[in-house]
């Protein structure tokens, strides 16, 4: 299955993988890759870099919103094969090393199997490497506060709850927020369309995930690039408040 590459703006591409999105920021001959899909999405990740005129050798850094397998999938492969550092929020580093795993359990999925979409999603997740062991050997914290000196100049924004160290990325000069799983626009296990939190079973601490929507509401922008679902256009503040209303 080919990934769907959508140019959001000059140098900004949202890529729809098999069930998860990633983002490519390009600047000259260099690129920043934000998230990497499932382990089974690897060929799609590489193909998407080529489609935007880049390559894995041109990736300056891999940024990871959080260390679930559907976002971390090829991070260690890229680091070990091509050398770019893998950056996450400091609180997410032990999760990326797999010192522990904050991820929905098989038991919880089974208990929720009666819900629409859950079983097809679970089958896809397993086939795509959702339960594979894919730790990052040497993940690193962000090297500075504020805008990172990388293509796109992304600004990390701490948005915990989905995991302890979940982090979004803001491109304030472009009006773009890359929200990971802290704020999405759709999911195979959700019947809701538009800005929302993921279903409860996916969050490590749901109350913190809800609270982090207030952080998103403070970000200036009119384009939301989520970890799941299509790009959402409109004030990010309104999207965050809509998701919060749906969650309460």
N, C-alpha and C positions, 0 to 999 in steps of 0.2 A: 504494500500500500504506500503510495507516495504521500509525502507531507504536503499540506496546502500552505503555500507561502503568500502572505498578504503584505504588500508595501503600505505601511500606515503613513509614512512621511519619508522625506529624503533621509536615507541612512537608518531607517527604523522599519524592521520587518517582524510581524507576528507570524509564527509558524504553527499550524495546527497539526500535531502528530496524530497518533492513533486514538488517543483519548485525552491527551495533555498538550498544552501549548509550551513553546519556548520563544524567546525573542533574540533577534540578532541586531546589534547596533554596529554600523560600519562607519569608518572614518578613514579616508584614503585607502591604504592597503591593509589596514588593521581592523579587527573586529572584537567586540565583546559579546560573549554568548551568555544569556541569562536562562538558566535551567537547561536540562538535556533530555527530557522525556524518560520513558521507561527504558530498561536495558534493551528491550526488543525494538526500540525506535532508533537504534544506532545508525543504521544505513540511511534513515530519513534525516537524521541530524546532519550527517555528512553531505547528503544530497542537497539539503536546504542551504548549507553554507555555499556550496558551488552555485546554486541557483541565484544567490544574491551577489555573485561575483567574488566570493571569498573562498577560504579553505581552512581546514583545521590548523595548518601551519601559521595562518594569519591571525588566529585567535590570541589576543593579548592576555585575556583572563576569562575564566568561567566563573560567573556569579550564580549562586544557588539560593533561591528564596527559602528553601527548607529541605531537609534531608529525607523526605519520603522517596521511595524507589521510582515513582513516576516523574520525579523532577531531578533526581540525582543519578539516574540510570547510567549515563555514559561519562560522568564527570571524571572518575578515576581512569577510565580508558583514555580520555583526552589528555589528562595530566601526565599519565605514564608514557603515552605514545608520542605526544607532541610538545609537552613541557609547560603549557600555561598553568599558572597557579589557580587553585580553586578557592574562592573566597566565600565565606558565610559569616553571619553574625556570630560573635564570640560564644553566645549561649547555645548555638547550634553545632559547634565544632565536635563535641563528644558524640552527638547524634550522628553526624556524618562519619565519624570513625567507627560507628556501631558499638560504642560502649554500652548503649541501650537502644531500644527501638520504640519510638512513640508513633505507632502506626496501628490502624484498625486491625483487630485480631480476626483470625479465621472464625473463631467462635461467635464474635459479634456480628460478622457478616452472615453467618448461618442463622442467627437469631432474627436478623432483619431480612432474611431471604424472601419473605412474603411480600415485601414492599416492591412496587413496580420498578423494574430496571436493575434491581440489585444483583440478581443471579447472572444476567448477561454481562453486567459490568465485572463481576467477580471472575467469571470465566475468562474474559478478555485480560483482566489484570494478571491472572496467573500465567496465561499464555505469553504475556508480554514481559514477564520477569518481575512481577509485583512482589513476589516472595523471595526473590533471589538475594544472595548476600553480596552487596556491592559497596563496601565501605570505601571511603576516600582515605588513602594512607597518610597524606599530609595536608589536610585542609588548613587554611589560614584565615585569621580574622581580617576584616577590612583594614587596609594599611593606613587609613587616615579617616578623620571625621569629615563630614560634608561630601562634596562632589569628589568622586574618585577620578584619578588621572588615567582614564581609560577612554576608548572610543565611546561617544555618547555622553560622557561626564555624568553617569548615573549617581544619584544621591541615595544611599541606603536609608530606609525608614523602618525602624523596629516596630513590628506589629505582631506581638506574641499571642498565643492562644491556640491556633491550629497546631503549632508545636512551640516549645519553649523559646526557640530562637528564630521564629519566622520573621522574614524581612522582605518588605516591598522595595521598589526602586522608583525614584521620582526623577523625571527629566524636566525640571522647572522651566527651562528656556523653551521647551517644546510643548509644554502643556500635557505631558504624558505621564501616566502612573502605571507601572508594571506591578501587578498586585498579587501574583502568585496565587495561593489558596486562601489568602486573607479576605478576599472579595472577588467573587466569580460572577459570571453571567449565565451559566448553565452547567449541568452535570448529568451524566446518563442516569443517575439514581434520583434525580430531582424532577418533579413535574412542573416546577416553577421556571419561568423564563425571565431574564433580566437580572439586575443586580441582586445578589443574595449571598448568604453564607452557605457553605457546603452543609449537607445534612449532619445532624448532631454526632453521629457515630464516628465521623472522621476527625473530630477535634480532640486534642489532648486535654484542653481546658476551655470548654465552650464559653464560659463567662468572660474569660480574657479575650477570646476571639470576638465576642460582641463588643467589649470595651474598645478593642483596637479599631473598630469601625469609626469611632470618634477621631482617631488619628488620621484615618483616610479622609475624613470629612474636612480636615484642616489643609489638605493638599490642593494647591491650585492646579487645575488642569481640566481639559475637556475630552480627553481620550483615555480610556481604561483598557489596559491589555491584561486580561486575567489568565490564570493558569488553566482554567477550564471555561469553555464557551467562546462565543465570538467577541471581537472588540466591541466595546460599548462607547458610543459617542454622546456627549452631553456632560454637564458639570460633574466632576468626580464627587464633589460634596453631595450633590443630590443623589447620586448612585449609592454612596455610603449610607446616607440617611434612609434611603428606601430599603436597603438591606437590613439596617438596624430595626426598622419598623416591622419588617417581615419576621425578624428573629425574636422579637419581644412578645 
